[in-house]
Amino acid sequence: MLPSESLPSSQGETTTSRKVGDRAERDAAGGVPVIAARGLDLVFATADAPVHALKDIDLSIHRGEFVSLIGPSGCGKTTLLRVIADLERPTGGTITVNGMSPDAARRARAYGYVFQAAALYPWRTIEKNLALPLEIMGIDKAEQRRRIEEGLELVGLSGFGKKFPWQLSGGMQQRASIARALSFDPDLLLMDEPFGALDEIVRDHLNEELLKLWAKTDKTIVFVTHSIPEAVFLSTRIVVMSPRPGRIHEIIDCDLGPDRPLDIRDTPEFLAIAHRVREGLRAGHGYD
Ligand SMILES: Nc1ncnc2c1ncn2[C@@H]1O[C@H](COP(=O)(O)OP(=O)(O)OP(=O)(O)O)[C@@H](O)[C@H]1O
């Protein structure tokens, strides 16, 4: 693997140093969830029949969690992420982000959003792509420079700032888009199948490095995926969704601890959780 294909490892640090908070304790302490959805519903009005994309979603996500949304195509994973990001308005129920409405949270720049495709502007260099949200926020040039360098270093792209997106591999472009989402230091990262288009080896590697980055920055991450192993490897909890109207079928704790080398995927504990997720997907799908 090229060195440039790696997110930087947190050398000398281990993920065990991370304070993985205990949700029950935080609830008892009255901590405000980062995301709190109650009875959330979304019906898209279309030219023919209305599309019931989300139905009765109840979900609380707390600071420092890594929560994956998994489910069959069209079950509303992206729609749920877009509701959190204030890119779609629910038609029923309530949702707060950091205790605010999604609209207020968006204006407060509470989250960074990483799309499935890197969505970088091809006519801007990597550093100019990273600068864009900072320019919009009116951050001065010197501070922009500092944050861009820090962001590039965080994702292992130091020295690539002057390149254009098309001069980088798919994995490197996706890392640049992660750095852009982190450039204004949001506590919450929303990621919509960010590695879905990458080959398995690069994807494995970025999974491993994303986990280290999460441990290092203590962000809350909501991550959409179709992959059971990816969900189990990354998450502290897995939300299994069922097809239209998209509902939460089951929420599975993924208590594998913070230290997760790739070969954890061969352990009985990992395989047992993957099995539960698969069973949840099957049951939610109504195959039988
Ligand atoms: N703007 C829209 N107007 C009408 N229907 C929509 C709109 N956006 C999404 N949908 C429909 O809502 C349902 C949920 O879509 P969504 O993209 O959230 O699913 P998903 O689980 O993310 O799917 P995939 O895994 O294929 O990306 C689908 O039936 C989709 O066709």
The ligand as an SDF file (V2000), in Angstrom:
LIG
                    3D

 31 33  0  0  0  0  0  0  0  0999 V2000
  -36.6880   13.5880   -2.8770 N   0  0  0  0  0  0  0  0  0  0  0  0
  -37.3710   12.4460   -2.9400 C   0  0  0  0  0  0  0  0  0  0  0  0
  -38.5920   12.3810   -3.5120 N   0  0  0  0  0  0  0  0  0  0  0  0
  -39.3010   11.2500   -3.5500 C   0  0  0  0  0  0  0  0  0  0  0  0
  -38.8680   10.0650   -3.0600 N   0  0  0  0  0  0  0  0  0  0  0  0
  -37.6480   10.0550   -2.4920 C   0  0  0  0  0  0  0  0  0  0  0  0
  -36.8370   11.2420   -2.4060 C   0  0  0  0  0  0  0  0  0  0  0  0
  -35.6690   10.9150   -1.7830 N   0  0  0  0  0  0  0  0  0  0  0  0
  -35.7490    9.5910   -1.4990 C   0  0  0  0  0  0  0  0  0  0  0  0
  -36.9210    9.0930   -1.9140 N   0  0  0  0  0  0  0  0  0  0  0  0
  -37.4160    7.7070   -1.7380 C   0  0  0  0  0  0  0  0  0  0  0  0
  -37.4050    7.4480   -0.3540 O   0  0  0  0  0  0  0  0  0  0  0  0
  -37.0120    6.0960   -0.1080 C   0  0  0  0  0  0  0  0  0  0  0  0
  -35.7990    6.1040    0.8010 C   0  0  0  0  0  0  0  0  0  0  0  0
  -34.6740    6.5780    0.0550 O   0  0  0  0  0  0  0  0  0  0  0  0
  -33.2010    6.6500    0.6610 P   0  0  0  0  0  0  0  0  0  0  0  0
  -32.3040    7.2070   -0.3890 O   0  0  0  0  0  0  0  0  0  0  0  0
  -33.2440    7.3340    1.9680 O   0  0  0  0  0  0  0  0  0  0  0  0
  -32.9010    5.1060    0.9020 O   0  0  0  0  0  0  0  0  0  0  0  0
  -31.5150    4.4110    1.2930 P   0  0  0  0  0  0  0  0  0  0  0  0
  -31.8400    3.4210    2.3530 O   0  0  0  0  0  0  0  0  0  0  0  0
  -30.4830    5.4230    1.5940 O   0  0  0  0  0  0  0  0  0  0  0  0
  -31.1970    3.6650   -0.0750 O   0  0  0  0  0  0  0  0  0  0  0  0
  -29.7770    3.2130   -0.6910 P   0  0  0  0  0  0  0  0  0  0  0  0
  -29.2270    2.2100    0.2440 O   0  0  0  0  0  0  0  0  0  0  0  0
  -30.1610    2.6040   -2.0010 O   0  0  0  0  0  0  0  0  0  0  0  0
  -28.9360    4.4460   -0.8330 O   0  0  0  0  0  0  0  0  0  0  0  0
  -36.7370    5.4770   -1.4670 C   0  0  0  0  0  0  0  0  0  0  0  0
  -37.8870    4.7900   -1.8650 O   0  0  0  0  0  0  0  0  0  0  0  0
  -36.4920    6.6740   -2.3610 C   0  0  0  0  0  0  0  0  0  0  0  0
  -36.8680    6.3840   -3.6880 O   0  0  0  0  0  0  0  0  0  0  0  0
  1  2  1  0
  2  3  1  0
  2  7  2  0
  3  4  2  0
  4  5  1  0
  5  6  2  0
  6  7  1  0
  6 10  1  0
  7  8  1  0
  8  9  2  0
  9 10  1  0
 10 11  1  0
 11 12  1  0
 11 30  1  0
 12 13  1  0
 13 14  1  0
 13 28  1  0
 14 15  1  0
 15 16  1  0
 16 17  2  0
 16 18  1  0
 16 19  1  0
 19 20  1  0
 20 21  2  0
 20 22  1  0
 20 23  1  0
 23 24  1  0
 24 25  2  0
 24 26  1  0
 24 27  1  0
 28 29  1  0
 28 30  1  0
 30 31  1  0
M  END
$$$$
